[in-house]
Amino acid sequence: MAGTGDGKPDAEADEDLEELLGFLRDARGFDFTGYKRSSLGRRIRKRMADARVPSYTDYRDLLETNAGEFDALFNTILINVTSFFRDTEAWDFLQREVLPELLAQSNGDEEIRVWSAGSSSGEEAYSLAMMFAEALGLDETLERVKIYGTDVDDEALRDARAGLYSAKSLAALAPELRDRYFEQNGARHGFRSDLRRRVIFGRHDITRDAPISRLDLLVCRNTLMYFNVEAQTQIVDRFHFALREGGFLFLGKAEMLLNDSDRFDVMSVRQRMFRRRPGEAVTPYQPAPMKLRAGMSAELHSAARHRQMRDLILDAAPNAALAVDGGGTVVLVNSQARAQFGLTPADIGRPFQDLELSYRPVELRSLIEQATHERRTLRVNGVERRIAEDVQYFDIVVQPLAGADGPAAATCITFSDVTVATHLRSEIKRVREDLETAYEELQSTNEELETTNEELQSSIEELETTNEELQSTNEELETTNEELQAGNEELETMNEEMRVRTEELDEARAFLEAVLTSIGAGIVVLDQSMRVKSWNRGAVDMWGLRPDEVLDQPFFDLDFGLPAEKLRETVLRCVEAGRRGAPLSVPAVNRLGRAINCLVHCSPFDGYHGGVVLLMEEGRTDALA
């Protein structure tokens, strides 16, 4: 297996790729280290193939000597495939379900802040401007709405700021929107200037730069899929910081928030619409402060305060937890455990076996004995607990707590509620099945994933891994589709150029034929094999032979009124000398049977190496008379 076209092994090629990415970061400030290596390597190798460079090392040398190559490389890596209201179904959901809630939760005179991250050449940002103008009216939009469009591609940002688009780019827009928001500007259409001033474009790297804050709506579609898992996590953290409480996050169809149910509510998994949840509420249970005697020493006072702080921290833990001592007595129940399982402070001090929790939803007493005996932590994933018609899912951890002298002093049991994640995964499976018809290339992957899901129903962690693999595959396919779309647009441009060239060639051919037809003298063109390649109307009128009777026939074998064999020596001499010879007068009989004196001019023809052009015209017949 080879990493690049120069035959290097994969490991060495990967190392060379990482060195190239470091060079791009240090030399030009573009940090691609967070991008997925599969798609990034493919795009760089495509540019290397276009530049005819075999290895990453040689390509770095080219970048160091040719500054213009940087722009070509960045244009290849940054796939700017976009359009107005791309993915109509998702935009309809945004306008129908999300926008009314967004407007309802903002005050009538409060500024509405929107960020289009990865806006490319501006179609997405201007789509947002049109959407708000349709919902609020133009005047209120100009007064209240501010839209930020950002990207790392400076060339795309220049196009976005200009706001000029071809008729082809606007073809998908409804005619009334096109007429209302675009004005003819030469061969292109410009977005209306008053609304364009409410859209601010700037360069911004979502992996490095500080995010825009206090946002009501953040749109980042088909951008996260180019980054690896670590970079995606950092970006989502920035997006969470950027949004107001209750603000909306709109992602692309190949992107998903799998592990952020504590920070984002799902409005629509199918349309990738999420809402930022409010900040964490203060726990309703507050332990009473410890009463200290006046004579207590400073050390005891400090220790008591530390114990109080420890109890507060344990009680406020986000997961339900309880502890059982070596004798099987309950010694700790935190607030989440009390709320989740209906326990009370009175249960502290009771035998654990007397609690329903000891055997339902799973037998915990045997697990406690096993963990204590083997002195290791045990984990049970995906435990189902039914409450009436509702179903909850928990990951349970049984951890022995060793005392200072070595033996286990107690056992801590922690319950992590994974119900939301489990339901999300079920929803993801349904969405994947809907996408099977649209992504035929994913068929085998989907089948493998369905089999894996059936085998790993009891294992939440392994199911997460499988879903992440599917997510990565979807992003790869989306990347490939956008690359193909970019390639198709290039082919359309080439086809248009070929059509223009063909029309020019047809005009030149028609012009040449008209010239040859309008000449009264007979003109015959012979190739290097002395075969007839052109026979004009003058030759037809003179000798009575049609072009279809003589084309591609040996000239000296033709039987017509001109004794062609008498011209052979003159023709060969013209070919050998490469210049026009003296005219030759040859007695002949025209198509009417009248004897004529034919004057033949022989000239070399550059169109065929070794070919000639014969010009034949009727001379005086005094000698024949």
KOLBA-22681 format. One record per residue (C-alpha): x, y, z; residue number from 0. Coordinates in nm, 3 decimals, padded with zeros to 5 digits. Layout:
N
SITE        x        y        z  num
SITE        X        Y        Z  NUM
...
***
This chain:
625
SITE        x        y        z  num
SITE   00.000   00.000   00.000    0
SITE   00.134   00.344  -00.090    1
SITE   00.058   00.675   00.072    2
SITE   00.122   00.900  -00.231    3
SITE   00.207   00.860  -00.595    4
SITE   00.583   00.855  -00.520    5
SITE   00.557   00.506  -00.366    6
SITE   00.617   00.604  -00.002    7
SITE   00.459   00.383   00.267    8
SITE   00.146   00.514   00.439    9
SITE   00.323   00.595   00.768   10
SITE   00.595   00.798   00.599   11
SITE   00.342   00.972   00.371   12
SITE   00.128   01.063   00.676   13
SITE   00.435   01.212   00.844   14
SITE   00.512   01.417   00.532   15
SITE   00.149   01.536   00.521   16
SITE   00.167   01.652   00.885   17
SITE   00.490   01.842   00.809   18
SITE   00.318   02.008   00.512   19
SITE   00.022   02.112   00.728   20
SITE   00.260   02.257   00.987   21
SITE   00.432   02.453   00.712   22
SITE   00.097   02.594   00.589   23
SITE   00.009   02.698   00.946   24
SITE   00.344   02.866   01.012   25
SITE   00.392   03.024   00.668   26
SITE   00.040   03.150   00.591   27
SITE  -00.158   03.121   00.916   28
SITE  -00.399   02.855   00.782   29
SITE  -00.438   02.580   01.043   30
SITE  -00.576   02.265   00.876   31
SITE  -00.458   02.029   01.150   32
SITE  -00.815   01.992   01.281   33
SITE  -00.948   01.877   00.941   34
SITE  -01.022   01.511   00.869   35
SITE  -00.712   01.357   00.718   36
SITE  -00.897   01.142   00.463   37
SITE  -01.074   01.427   00.282   38
SITE  -00.792   01.678   00.341   39
SITE  -00.527   01.441   00.202   40
SITE  -00.747   01.367  -00.099   41
SITE  -00.789   01.738  -00.183   42
SITE  -00.416   01.810  -00.144   43
SITE  -00.326   01.511  -00.365   44
SITE  -00.569   01.638  -00.629   45
SITE  -00.387   01.972  -00.637   46
SITE  -00.050   01.792  -00.644   47
SITE  -00.168   01.589  -00.944   48
SITE  -00.278   01.910  -01.123   49
SITE   00.065   02.063  -01.050   50
SITE   00.238   01.734  -01.150   51
SITE   00.422   01.702  -00.820   52
SITE   00.470   01.342  -00.692   53
SITE   00.534   01.388  -00.317   54
SITE   00.439   01.613  -00.025   55
SITE   00.806   01.712   00.017   56
SITE   00.834   01.825  -00.346   57
SITE   00.503   02.011  -00.315   58
SITE   00.632   02.201  -00.012   59
SITE   00.933   02.306  -00.222   60
SITE   00.692   02.431  -00.489   61
SITE   00.498   02.634  -00.230   62
SITE   00.820   02.793  -00.106   63
SITE   00.920   02.902  -00.458   64
SITE   00.580   02.990  -00.603   65
SITE   00.361   03.214  -00.387   66
SITE   00.069   03.184  -00.630   67
SITE   00.045   02.812  -00.560   68
SITE  -00.091   02.889  -00.211   69
SITE  -00.409   03.040  -00.360   70
SITE  -00.457   02.743  -00.593   71
SITE  -00.415   02.499  -00.301   72
SITE  -00.656   02.687  -00.071   73
SITE  -00.919   02.706  -00.347   74
SITE  -00.887   02.327  -00.389   75
SITE  -00.911   02.252  -00.014   76
SITE  -01.192   02.498   00.064   77
SITE  -01.484   02.353  -00.131   78
SITE  -01.721   02.646  -00.184   79
SITE  -02.037   02.464  -00.288   80
SITE  -02.340   02.667  -00.179   81
SITE  -02.669   02.812  -00.305   82
SITE  -02.963   03.019  -00.190   83
SITE  -03.189   02.829   00.055   84
SITE  -02.989   02.511   00.003   85
SITE  -03.186   02.203   00.124   86
SITE  -03.532   02.357   00.094   87
SITE  -03.701   02.125   00.343   88
SITE  -03.466   02.231   00.626   89
SITE  -03.511   02.602   00.545   90
SITE  -03.889   02.559   00.539   91
SITE  -03.869   02.410   00.890   92
SITE  -03.652   02.702   01.005   93
SITE  -03.899   02.956   00.867   94
SITE  -04.215   02.773   00.977   95
SITE  -04.123   02.637   01.324   96
SITE  -03.813   02.816   01.453   97
SITE  -03.847   03.176   01.334   98
SITE  -04.182   03.242   01.510   99
SITE  -04.037   03.120   01.843  100
SITE  -03.721   03.326   01.791  101
SITE  -03.922   03.642   01.729  102
SITE  -04.162   03.569   02.017  103
SITE  -03.883   03.542   02.275  104
SITE  -03.718   03.872   02.169  105
SITE  -03.845   04.212   02.275  106
SITE  -04.001   04.431   02.012  107
SITE  -03.708   04.675   01.999  108
SITE  -03.425   04.431   02.084  109
SITE  -03.154   04.362   01.826  110
SITE  -03.165   04.017   01.663  111
SITE  -02.814   03.879   01.608  112
SITE  -02.750   03.601   01.354  113
SITE  -02.423   03.431   01.257  114
SITE  -02.366   03.233   00.935  115
SITE  -02.039   03.046   01.003  116
SITE  -01.872   02.912   00.688  117
SITE  -02.084   03.136   00.464  118
SITE  -01.861   03.089   00.154  119
SITE  -01.966   03.338  -00.117  120
SITE  -02.261   03.475   00.084  121
SITE  -02.567   03.290  -00.047  122
SITE  -02.652   03.153   00.300  123
SITE  -02.620   03.490   00.475  124
SITE  -02.834   03.664   00.213  125
SITE  -03.090   03.381   00.239  126
SITE  -03.117   03.462   00.611  127
SITE  -03.163   03.831   00.530  128
SITE  -03.447   03.752   00.288  129
SITE  -03.610   03.518   00.541  130
SITE  -03.616   03.782   00.816  131
SITE  -03.734   04.050   00.572  132
SITE  -04.025   03.828   00.470  133
SITE  -04.115   03.759   00.836  134
SITE  -04.062   04.106   00.990  135
SITE  -04.099   04.334   00.692  136
SITE  -03.815   04.523   00.530  137
SITE  -03.821   04.831   00.754  138
SITE  -03.808   04.638   01.084  139
SITE  -03.538   04.408   00.947  140
SITE  -03.323   04.708   00.854  141
SITE  -03.367   04.842   01.206  142
SITE  -03.334   04.528   01.423  143
SITE  -03.157   04.242   01.241  144
SITE  -02.779   04.215   01.215  145
SITE  -02.629   03.919   01.027  146
SITE  -02.263   03.815   01.042  147
SITE  -02.119   03.603   00.760  148
SITE  -01.773   03.455   00.819  149
SITE  -01.533   03.225   00.635  150
SITE  -01.159   03.158   00.605  151
SITE  -01.156   03.197   00.225  152
SITE  -01.070   03.559   00.145  153
SITE  -01.162   03.521  -00.223  154
SITE  -01.509   03.386  -00.134  155
SITE  -01.555   03.674   00.113  156
SITE  -01.478   03.927  -00.161  157
SITE  -01.753   03.775  -00.375  158
SITE  -01.989   03.778  -00.075  159
SITE  -01.927   04.148  -00.003  160
SITE  -01.990   04.234  -00.370  161
SITE  -02.328   04.057  -00.358  162
SITE  -02.330   03.995  -00.735  163
SITE  -02.465   03.665  -00.870  164
SITE  -02.529   03.512  -01.210  165
SITE  -02.874   03.428  -01.339  166
SITE  -02.787   03.059  -01.298  167
SITE  -02.719   03.111  -00.924  168
SITE  -03.065   03.268  -00.881  169
SITE  -03.252   03.005  -01.083  170
SITE  -03.367   02.815  -00.771  171
SITE  -03.515   03.130  -00.610  172
SITE  -03.885   03.201  -00.633  173
SITE  -03.948   03.473  -00.897  174
SITE  -04.105   03.708  -00.642  175
SITE  -03.798   03.687  -00.415  176
SITE  -03.566   03.740  -00.709  177
SITE  -03.758   04.048  -00.822  178
SITE  -03.789   04.191  -00.468  179
SITE  -03.430   04.149  -00.345  180
SITE  -03.210   04.157  -00.656  181
SITE  -03.141   04.428  -00.910  182
SITE  -03.000   04.388  -01.261  183
SITE  -02.632   04.491  -01.274  184
SITE  -02.499   04.431  -01.623  185
SITE  -02.489   04.056  -01.688  186
SITE  -02.529   03.981  -01.315  187
SITE  -02.777   04.052  -01.037  188
SITE  -02.692   04.249  -00.722  189
SITE  -02.849   04.198  -00.379  190
SITE  -03.038   04.513  -00.281  191
SITE  -02.799   04.761  -00.120  192
SITE  -03.005   04.872   00.185  193
SITE  -03.049   04.514   00.309  194
SITE  -02.692   04.421   00.216  195
SITE  -02.563   04.679   00.465  196
SITE  -02.719   04.471   00.747  197
SITE  -02.501   04.172   00.648  198
SITE  -02.142   04.203   00.773  199
SITE  -01.877   03.974   00.621  200
SITE  -01.539   03.903   00.777  201
SITE  -01.266   03.644   00.800  202
SITE  -01.304   03.410   01.099  203
SITE  -01.154   03.070   01.181  204
SITE  -01.405   02.878   01.394  205
SITE  -01.129   02.651   01.526  206
SITE  -00.911   02.934   01.659  207
SITE  -01.087   03.272   01.678  208
SITE  -01.317   03.390   01.956  209
SITE  -01.685   03.340   01.862  210
SITE  -01.941   03.614   01.801  211
SITE  -02.152   03.643   02.118  212
SITE  -02.515   03.698   02.225  213
SITE  -02.659   03.523   01.919  214
SITE  -03.025   03.441   01.862  215
SITE  -02.952   03.210   01.567  216
SITE  -02.629   03.038   01.460  217
SITE  -02.620   02.867   01.119  218
SITE  -02.325   02.639   01.043  219
SITE  -02.423   02.393   00.771  220
SITE  -02.195   02.135   00.608  221
SITE  -01.885   02.281   00.774  222
SITE  -01.835   02.069   01.087  223
SITE  -01.817   01.754   00.873  224
SITE  -01.471   01.852   00.745  225
SITE  -01.320   01.847   01.099  226
SITE  -01.215   01.557   01.319  227
SITE  -01.394   01.471   01.645  228
SITE  -01.163   01.678   01.868  229
SITE  -01.200   01.990   01.653  230
SITE  -01.578   01.942   01.631  231
SITE  -01.600   01.926   02.012  232
SITE  -01.406   02.253   02.049  233
SITE  -01.621   02.424   01.786  234
SITE  -01.947   02.315   01.951  235
SITE  -01.811   02.450   02.283  236
SITE  -01.758   02.788   02.115  237
SITE  -02.106   02.776   01.959  238
SITE  -02.260   02.704   02.301  239
SITE  -02.081   03.007   02.442  240
SITE  -02.190   03.225   02.147  241
SITE  -02.564   03.154   02.176  242
SITE  -02.799   03.323   02.420  243
SITE  -03.008   03.099   02.642  244
SITE  -03.283   02.969   02.415  245
SITE  -03.082   03.056   02.101  246
SITE  -03.104   02.821   01.801  247
SITE  -02.829   02.619   01.630  248
SITE  -02.889   02.509   01.268  249
SITE  -02.649   02.239   01.135  250
SITE  -02.610   02.060   00.801  251
SITE  -02.773   01.729   00.715  252
SITE  -02.445   01.535   00.761  253
SITE  -02.381   01.679   01.109  254
SITE  -02.518   01.586   01.451  255
SITE  -02.482   01.662   01.824  256
SITE  -02.455   01.316   01.977  257
SITE  -02.332   01.390   02.329  258
SITE  -02.465   01.736   02.410  259
SITE  -02.814   01.665   02.544  260
SITE  -02.720   01.847   02.866  261
SITE  -02.652   02.169   02.672  262
SITE  -02.887   02.154   02.370  263
SITE  -03.248   02.050   02.328  264
SITE  -03.339   01.876   02.003  265
SITE  -03.607   02.058   01.803  266
SITE  -03.576   01.835   01.496  267
SITE  -03.320   01.560   01.445  268
SITE  -03.420   01.527   01.081  269
SITE  -03.362   01.897   01.009  270
SITE  -03.062   01.924   01.248  271
SITE  -03.221   02.202   01.455  272
SITE  -03.116   02.248   01.820  273
SITE  -03.185   02.499   02.098  274
SITE  -02.941   02.605   02.370  275
SITE  -03.066   02.498   02.710  276
SITE  -03.067   02.741   03.006  277
SITE  -02.775   02.729   03.251  278
SITE  -02.770   02.455   03.514  279
SITE  -03.025   02.515   03.792  280
SITE  -02.910   02.520   04.152  281
SITE  -02.981   02.188   04.324  282
SITE  -03.300   02.211   04.534  283
SITE  -03.137   02.032   04.827  284
SITE  -02.903   02.229   05.050  285
SITE  -02.765   02.046   05.358  286
SITE  -02.807   02.243   05.681  287
SITE  -02.488   02.420   05.788  288
SITE  -02.299   02.241   06.062  289
SITE  -02.335   02.403   06.404  290
SITE  -01.995   02.458   06.568  291
SITE  -01.934   02.497   06.940  292
SITE  -01.755   02.808   07.050  293
SITE  -01.473   02.616   07.211  294
SITE  -01.392   02.410   06.905  295
SITE  -01.029   02.435   06.793  296
SITE  -00.928   02.595   06.464  297
SITE  -00.822   02.255   06.326  298
SITE  -01.158   02.099   06.411  299
SITE  -01.335   02.404   06.272  300
SITE  -01.145   02.371   05.943  301
SITE  -01.206   01.996   05.925  302
SITE  -01.576   02.048   05.987  303
SITE  -01.595   02.306   05.711  304
SITE  -01.413   02.068   05.476  305
SITE  -01.658   01.789   05.560  306
SITE  -01.946   02.027   05.499  307
SITE  -01.803   02.129   05.161  308
SITE  -01.745   01.764   05.073  309
SITE  -02.105   01.677   05.161  310
SITE  -02.231   01.970   04.952  311
SITE  -02.023   01.860   04.653  312
SITE  -02.133   01.496   04.681  313
SITE  -02.495   01.594   04.720  314
SITE  -02.484   01.829   04.418  315
SITE  -02.325   01.567   04.189  316
SITE  -02.512   01.551   03.855  317
SITE  -02.555   01.171   03.871  318
SITE  -02.756   00.973   04.125  319
SITE  -02.522   00.806   04.379  320
SITE  -02.543   00.615   04.705  321
SITE  -02.287   00.441   04.927  322
SITE  -02.310   00.116   05.127  323
SITE  -02.062   00.030   05.405  324
SITE  -01.902  -00.308   05.459  325
SITE  -02.194  -00.422   05.675  326
SITE  -02.449  -00.355   05.402  327
SITE  -02.586  -00.036   05.556  328
SITE  -02.671   00.271   05.348  329
SITE  -02.442   00.557   05.451  330
SITE  -02.498   00.814   05.170  331
SITE  -02.783   00.908   04.935  332
SITE  -02.734   01.226   04.727  333
SITE  -03.009   01.457   04.601  334
SITE  -03.023   01.307   04.251  335
SITE  -03.070   00.956   04.398  336
SITE  -03.347   01.082   04.620  337
SITE  -03.528   01.251   04.333  338
SITE  -03.471   00.967   04.086  339
SITE  -03.558   00.663   04.301  340
SITE  -03.792   00.810   04.565  341
SITE  -03.544   00.773   04.853  342
SITE  -03.541   00.997   05.160  343
SITE  -03.281   01.098   05.422  344
SITE  -03.455   00.846   05.652  345
SITE  -03.319   00.562   05.431  346
SITE  -02.966   00.642   05.547  347
SITE  -02.878   00.381   05.811  348
SITE  -03.118   00.117   05.673  349
SITE  -02.991  -00.220   05.540  350
SITE  -02.941  -00.187   05.167  351
SITE  -03.117  -00.517   05.103  352
SITE  -03.441  -00.367   05.240  353
SITE  -03.450  -00.110   04.959  354
SITE  -03.626  -00.191   04.630  355
SITE  -03.327  -00.036   04.454  356
SITE  -03.109  -00.329   04.569  357
SITE  -03.278  -00.567   04.325  358
SITE  -03.464  -00.344   04.077  359
SITE  -03.391  -00.249   03.799  360
SITE  -03.089  -00.483   03.835  361
SITE  -02.961  -00.715   04.109  362
SITE  -02.703  -00.493   04.286  363
SITE  -02.627  -00.704   04.595  364
SITE  -02.435  -00.968   04.397  365
SITE  -02.251  -00.694   04.207  366
SITE  -02.146  -00.529   04.536  367
SITE  -02.014  -00.863   04.665  368
SITE  -01.827  -00.925   04.337  369
SITE  -01.674  -00.576   04.330  370
SITE  -01.567  -00.606   04.698  371
SITE  -01.424  -00.953   04.651  372
SITE  -01.237  -00.878   04.328  373
SITE  -01.148  -00.525   04.443  374
SITE  -01.229  -00.371   04.105  375
SITE  -01.493  -00.141   03.958  376
SITE  -01.784  -00.306   03.775  377
SITE  -01.995  -00.138   03.509  378
SITE  -02.340  -00.234   03.379  379
SITE  -02.457  -00.039   03.073  380
SITE  -02.804   00.016   02.930  381
SITE  -03.008  -00.100   03.230  382
SITE  -03.378  -00.047   03.161  383
SITE  -03.611   00.089   03.431  384
SITE  -03.985   00.116   03.370  385
SITE  -04.206   00.368   03.553  386
SITE  -04.565   00.318   03.443  387
SITE  -04.544   00.366   03.063  388
SITE  -04.216   00.555   03.071  389
SITE  -03.879   00.385   03.021  390
SITE  -03.546   00.509   03.159  391
SITE  -03.199   00.380   03.075  392
SITE  -02.902   00.389   03.315  393
SITE  -02.531   00.310   03.312  394
SITE  -02.450   00.173   03.661  395
SITE  -02.099   00.181   03.813  396
SITE  -02.023  -00.023   04.128  397
SITE  -01.694   00.098   04.280  398
SITE  -01.534  -00.038   04.602  399
SITE  -01.384   00.233   04.826  400
SITE  -01.067   00.122   05.003  401
SITE  -00.986   00.250   05.347  402
SITE  -00.645   00.356   05.471  403
SITE  -00.563   00.003   05.596  404
SITE  -00.631  -00.159   05.259  405
SITE  -00.963  -00.354   05.274  406
SITE  -01.275  -00.205   05.113  407
SITE  -01.454   00.018   05.361  408
SITE  -01.760   00.090   05.151  409
SITE  -01.905   00.062   04.801  410
SITE  -02.023   00.358   04.590  411
SITE  -02.300   00.295   04.335  412
SITE  -02.349   00.560   04.062  413
SITE  -02.642   00.578   03.817  414
SITE  -02.590   00.778   03.494  415
SITE  -02.915   00.859   03.314  416
SITE  -02.860   00.791   02.940  417
SITE  -03.227   00.797   02.836  418
SITE  -03.193   01.100   02.610  419
SITE  -02.886   00.958   02.439  420
SITE  -03.060   00.624   02.385  421
SITE  -03.364   00.792   02.232  422
SITE  -03.141   01.006   02.014  423
SITE  -02.967   00.697   01.886  424
SITE  -03.302   00.540   01.802  425
SITE  -03.392   00.856   01.612  426
SITE  -03.056   00.849   01.432  427
SITE  -03.128   00.492   01.321  428
SITE  -03.462   00.600   01.175  429
SITE  -03.302   00.895   00.994  430
SITE  -03.034   00.666   00.854  431
SITE  -03.297   00.434   00.710  432
SITE  -03.467   00.733   00.540  433
SITE  -03.134   00.830   00.383  434
SITE  -03.068   00.487   00.235  435
SITE  -03.254   00.566  -00.087  436
SITE  -03.062   00.891  -00.137  437
SITE  -02.718   00.745  -00.058  438
SITE  -02.680   00.420  -00.249  439
SITE  -02.312   00.416  -00.168  440
SITE  -02.400   00.387   00.202  441
SITE  -02.604   00.071   00.153  442
SITE  -02.337  -00.173   00.264  443
SITE  -02.234   00.050   00.555  444
SITE  -02.595   00.085   00.669  445
SITE  -02.646  -00.292   00.658  446
SITE  -02.333  -00.347   00.866  447
SITE  -02.449  -00.079   01.110  448
SITE  -02.794  -00.239   01.145  449
SITE  -02.630  -00.575   01.222  450
SITE  -02.393  -00.413   01.469  451
SITE  -02.678  -00.228   01.639  452
SITE  -02.872  -00.555   01.682  453
SITE  -02.567  -00.727   01.835  454
SITE  -02.476  -00.434   02.061  455
SITE  -02.821  -00.333   02.194  456
SITE  -02.701  -00.387   02.553  457
SITE  -02.383  -00.181   02.511  458
SITE  -02.433   00.196   02.495  459
SITE  -02.065   00.281   02.459  460
SITE  -02.012   00.046   02.162  461
SITE  -02.331   00.180   02.003  462
SITE  -02.188   00.533   02.033  463
SITE  -01.875   00.419   01.849  464
SITE  -02.083   00.268   01.568  465
SITE  -02.294   00.582   01.535  466
SITE  -01.982   00.798   01.520  467
SITE  -01.849   00.576   01.239  468
SITE  -02.174   00.629   01.049  469
SITE  -02.153   01.004   01.115  470
SITE  -01.799   01.010   00.975  471
SITE  -01.909   00.813   00.667  472
SITE  -02.199   01.053   00.606  473
SITE  -01.963   01.349   00.630  474
SITE  -01.716   01.182   00.390  475
SITE  -01.998   01.121   00.141  476
SITE  -02.120   01.479   00.173  477
SITE  -01.764   01.599   00.112  478
SITE  -01.736   01.373  -00.192  479
SITE  -02.073   01.495  -00.324  480
SITE  -01.964   01.856  -00.293  481
SITE  -01.633   01.774  -00.467  482
SITE  -01.830   01.609  -00.749  483
SITE  -02.060   01.908  -00.770  484
SITE  -01.759   02.139  -00.797  485
SITE  -01.617   01.910  -01.067  486
SITE  -01.949   01.914  -01.255  487
SITE  -01.950   02.294  -01.251  488
SITE  -01.598   02.295  -01.395  489
SITE  -01.709   02.051  -01.668  490
SITE  -02.009   02.271  -01.750  491
SITE  -01.773   02.566  -01.794  492
SITE  -01.547   02.359  -02.022  493
SITE  -01.849   02.239  -02.224  494
SITE  -01.962   02.599  -02.271  495
SITE  -01.612   02.694  -02.393  496
SITE  -01.614   02.397  -02.635  497
SITE  -01.956   02.500  -02.767  498
SITE  -01.830   02.853  -02.836  499
SITE  -01.518   02.716  -03.009  500
SITE  -01.733   02.481  -03.218  501
SITE  -01.957   02.768  -03.326  502
SITE  -01.650   02.972  -03.423  503
SITE  -01.513   02.676  -03.620  504
SITE  -01.846   02.626  -03.797  505
SITE  -01.852   02.995  -03.890  506
SITE  -01.496   02.974  -04.026  507
SITE  -01.580   02.659  -04.225  508
SITE  -01.896   02.820  -04.367  509
SITE  -01.696   03.130  -04.457  510
SITE  -01.430   02.922  -04.634  511
SITE  -01.692   02.723  -04.825  512
SITE  -01.863   03.046  -04.930  513
SITE  -01.530   03.184  -05.057  514
SITE  -01.455   02.867  -05.254  515
SITE  -01.808   02.859  -05.396  516
SITE  -01.801   03.221  -05.506  517
SITE  -01.479   03.178  -05.706  518
SITE  -01.566   03.119  -06.071  519
SITE  -01.250   02.920  -06.146  520
SITE  -01.228   02.553  -06.063  521
SITE  -01.035   02.483  -05.741  522
SITE  -00.922   02.134  -05.645  523
SITE  -00.728   02.050  -05.323  524
SITE  -00.516   01.732  -05.318  525
SITE  -00.359   01.572  -05.009  526
SITE  -00.014   01.415  -04.988  527
SITE  -00.154   01.095  -05.148  528
SITE  -00.288   01.297  -05.441  529
SITE  -00.647   01.225  -05.339  530
SITE  -00.916   01.488  -05.390  531
SITE  -01.006   01.665  -05.061  532
SITE  -01.199   01.966  -05.201  533
SITE  -01.388   02.019  -05.531  534
SITE  -01.559   02.358  -05.559  535
SITE  -01.858   02.471  -05.765  536
SITE  -01.631   02.615  -06.037  537
SITE  -01.483   02.267  -06.091  538
SITE  -01.836   02.121  -06.109  539
SITE  -01.941   02.378  -06.372  540
SITE  -01.623   02.320  -06.574  541
SITE  -01.602   01.939  -06.575  542
SITE  -01.953   01.822  -06.482  543
SITE  -01.843   01.601  -06.188  544
SITE  -02.012   01.642  -05.847  545
SITE  -01.804   01.652  -05.522  546
SITE  -01.948   01.320  -05.396  547
SITE  -01.816   01.154  -05.718  548
SITE  -01.456   01.270  -05.675  549
SITE  -01.387   01.325  -05.299  550
SITE  -01.116   01.091  -05.161  551
SITE  -01.056   00.953  -05.518  552
SITE  -00.703   00.953  -05.671  553
SITE  -00.693   01.265  -05.888  554
SITE  -00.482   01.112  -06.165  555
SITE  -00.726   00.820  -06.199  556
SITE  -01.028   01.044  -06.266  557
SITE  -01.183   01.026  -06.612  558
SITE  -01.304   01.369  -06.714  559
SITE  -01.237   01.631  -06.983  560
SITE  -00.894   01.727  -06.844  561
SITE  -00.608   01.482  -06.917  562
SITE  -00.490   01.476  -06.553  563
SITE  -00.187   01.262  -06.626  564
SITE  -00.028   01.557  -06.809  565
SITE  -00.031   01.748  -06.479  566
SITE   00.154   01.481  -06.276  567
SITE   00.504   01.613  -06.348  568
SITE   00.402   01.973  -06.274  569
SITE   00.229   01.871  -05.947  570
SITE   00.524   01.663  -05.824  571
SITE   00.766   01.942  -05.907  572
SITE   00.552   02.190  -05.710  573
SITE   00.545   01.954  -05.408  574
SITE   00.920   01.901  -05.419  575
SITE   01.003   02.270  -05.461  576
SITE   00.747   02.384  -05.204  577
SITE   00.649   02.691  -05.407  578
SITE   00.409   02.792  -05.678  579
SITE   00.514   02.702  -06.032  580
SITE   00.439   02.861  -06.368  581
SITE   00.085   02.807  -06.505  582
SITE   00.043   02.513  -06.746  583
SITE  -00.188   02.529  -07.048  584
SITE  -00.354   02.194  -07.117  585
SITE  -00.602   02.117  -07.403  586
SITE  -00.922   01.981  -07.253  587
SITE  -01.297   01.929  -07.311  588
SITE  -01.545   02.094  -07.074  589
SITE  -01.872   01.945  -06.948  590
SITE  -02.055   02.077  -07.258  591
SITE  -01.822   01.883  -07.486  592
SITE  -01.653   02.198  -07.614  593
SITE  -01.277   02.197  -07.660  594
SITE  -01.105   02.448  -07.437  595
SITE  -00.755   02.548  -07.344  596
SITE  -00.739   02.494  -06.962  597
SITE  -00.487   02.709  -06.776  598
SITE  -00.376   02.526  -06.454  599
SITE  -00.199   02.698  -06.160  600
SITE  -00.036   02.464  -05.907  601
SITE   00.046   02.585  -05.550  602
SITE   00.165   02.392  -05.237  603
SITE  -00.103   02.353  -04.966  604
SITE   00.011   02.402  -04.605  605
SITE  -00.299   02.223  -04.472  606
SITE  -00.164   01.889  -04.594  607
SITE   00.212   01.833  -04.591  608
SITE   00.286   01.732  -04.949  609
SITE  -00.058   01.850  -05.072  610
SITE  -00.132   02.097  -05.351  611
SITE  -00.404   02.337  -05.468  612
SITE  -00.496   02.335  -05.838  613
SITE  -00.667   02.645  -05.983  614
SITE  -00.815   02.575  -06.327  615
SITE  -00.963   02.835  -06.560  616
SITE  -01.057   02.842  -06.921  617
SITE  -00.796   03.013  -07.146  618
SITE  -00.811   03.131  -07.503  619
SITE  -00.865   02.859  -07.768  620
SITE  -00.675   03.024  -08.059  621
SITE  -00.426   02.745  -08.081  622
SITE  -00.695   02.478  -08.083  623
SITE  -00.888   02.660  -08.356  624
***
